[in-house]
Amino acid sequence: MSDPRLIDPRVMVVGQGEDAQRAAALAEAAGCAVVRVPHTGANGDGGASGARIAGVDGYVGGFSVRLAGADEAPVGVGAIVMALGNRRMPAGVDVPKGSHVPVMTPMAWAEKVRRDLREEYRVAWARRRVVVLLDHPSDTPKETAAETLRAVQDVIALAHPGIYAYYRNLQVDTHQLERLTRETREAGVVYCRYDQVELAFGEDGVTVTTEESQRLGDLLVVPEAIHPPVYAGDLAARTGIRVGGDGFLQDVNMRHVGAGETVRRGIYVAGRCHLDADAETQAADVDRVMAKVLALVAGGVARLPDEFAQVASEECIRCLTCIRTCPHGAIELRTSEEVTAAHVVPEACWGCGMCVANCPVRAITLVPAAELVEQEAV
């Protein structure tokens, strides 16, 4: 086995939103040099101009990152953190042309109430009949659900209008969402569950009809929809990580479910680009991921996994099947002592056994790291 792989102490943070700022601040506070890459405007997506990743070579602890359009040499870093955030879009509510019923996002609604109360419209707001529509046309993400309920709390504290919250599948499986739901219910919000809902806009307001009730509101509040960044797929392809069926960066495989770890060791995903949760949980996720990153770069050398694949070079026929099928980019073709064969980089291997199963000549086996260390000691 080769000498231990030294870790480059620099950390690359990809993204430019709240999650990226938090990740970079944590790394800098720990004394790490941080390389910031916005990765915006990829493939003409309309984003702001800025550095973009063109490709990533190397392995955990020693990545070489090529930047698109850069004349400089590739940037060397020990770890890469994807903190792209997400993208918000207006919810799918069809408002007839000419309708006078206000349709607002939760944050805009709360700000409107604050502004109006400075102009002494408290009594007018207290008389409003507000419809908060969740899970339409699809389930409301936890991030915007929590944001909506916080806006409801803020408005109740200011003006206490009549509020009806319609939901189909409101998920309250985080501490913050459970608490917000309970507290707003106790404060007088009427929660109405529906399977099907119809909205009818008229001169008097919007009529909400469900299987069990019909109510008239004069203001409709609808949270924004959450989408992955338009360049998430492009970035995943350039770095050798994955996106899920929903288009968000994916951090889970069959064997390893550690927070923020991707199929490629040393590349992490943090915050909104892979996790739907309330703001507190998203911030905690960034903190957990950065704790792993800082432990990696502070260690000095890359730690071996408990078990990794090893190629018997004299038996390898160089068919490249293992290189093509390795989901972690951990195998390369290497020449040693005049023998060219596939070689598994131990520090980059997850020990999933994919190459072992696919090798046509059975030249690859899984080796416990402890056993290998004992053999070398002898």
WOHUHU-V687612 format. One record per helix or strand. SS is the DSSP state (H for helix, E for strand). FROM is the first residue (numbers start at 0). LEN is the number of residues. If there is no record, write none. Layout:
((SS;FROM;LEN) (SS;FROM;LEN))
This chain:
((E;5;1) (E;10;4) (H;17;12) (E;33;4) (H;41;3) (E;52;7) (E;61;6) (E;74;3) (E;78;4) (E;86;3) (E;101;3) (H;105;13) (H;121;5) (E;128;5) (H;141;17) (E;161;6) (H;174;12) (E;189;4) (E;197;5) (E;204;5) (E;213;4) (E;218;4) (E;224;3) (H;231;8) (E;241;2) (E;248;2) (E;260;1) (E;266;3) (H;270;3) (H;278;20) (E;300;1) (E;306;5) (H;320;5) (E;330;6) (E;338;6) (H;345;3) (H;353;5) (E;363;5) (H;368;9))
